[in-house]
Amino acid sequence: MPEPIRILIVDDHAVVRKGLAMVLRLESDLEVVGEAENGRVGLEAAKNLNPDIVLVDLIMPEMDGQEMALALRKSNPKIKIVMLTGTEVDDRVFELVAAGIEGYVLKNIEPAELVRAIHAVVHGEAYLHPDVMKKVVGKMHPQLVPSFSLTSREHEVLEWMATPNTYRQIAMRLSVSEETIRSHAKNILEKMKQPNRAQAVLAAMRAGLIEIQRS
């Protein structure tokens, strides 16, 4: 039996931390190994506990989620990071996307969707909540963008990449193997000259190639 996914929760509101921990502990393959009330304490906890993934609130006192996430990415890049954001998305998200932070979820996310996001990120994928992506793109300043020479199949896969679906789920929906989807995704990133799924989706939305519609 595989080891459970070790999770650290960092949020300045105790009720949020306890609520998240309670929900996640219902899953047999998830283990909440610690909690922290701000980014400074969270960094120390991550160093001592070595979790697989950290859920980080974006807005916190002393050291906010952005500062913690960027510091953690430098000190221990193996630890995956999912940012918890409210209904408003501010400019800090752009720097986090550029730094390759893996996941973005809204705090009102359904428990089952949060679990799915954790699994996706731990297995090397990005989790892009559609509402977050829409807000981020809406804050972008218009600019000239390059055109991308994608095949019709790559364009279809790119549209699915803009949803919370994992590569395995995309493969099931398109009736192909997961390896085929990963191959398409690799080609898309290379053609778009983007380092990861999150940035590829943002670039595609900015270029008007795709809109977020599917779920």
Secondary structure as GFF3:
##gff-version 3
##sequence-region A 1 215
A	DSSP	beta_strand	5	10	.	.	.	ID=ss1
A	DSSP	alpha_helix	14	24	.	.	.	ID=ss2
A	DSSP	beta_strand	30	36	.	.	.	ID=ss3
A	DSSP	alpha_helix	39	49	.	.	.	ID=ss4
A	DSSP	beta_strand	53	57	.	.	.	ID=ss5
A	DSSP	alpha_helix	65	75	.	.	.	ID=ss6
A	DSSP	beta_strand	80	85	.	.	.	ID=ss7
A	DSSP	alpha_helix	92	98	.	.	.	ID=ss8
A	DSSP	beta_strand	103	106	.	.	.	ID=ss9
A	DSSP	alpha_helix	111	122	.	.	.	ID=ss10
A	DSSP	beta_strand	127	128	.	.	.	ID=ss11
A	DSSP	alpha_helix	130	139	.	.	.	ID=ss12
A	DSSP	alpha_helix	152	161	.	.	.	ID=ss13
A	DSSP	alpha_helix	167	174	.	.	.	ID=ss14
A	DSSP	alpha_helix	178	192	.	.	.	ID=ss15
A	DSSP	alpha_helix	197	206	.	.	.	ID=ss16
###
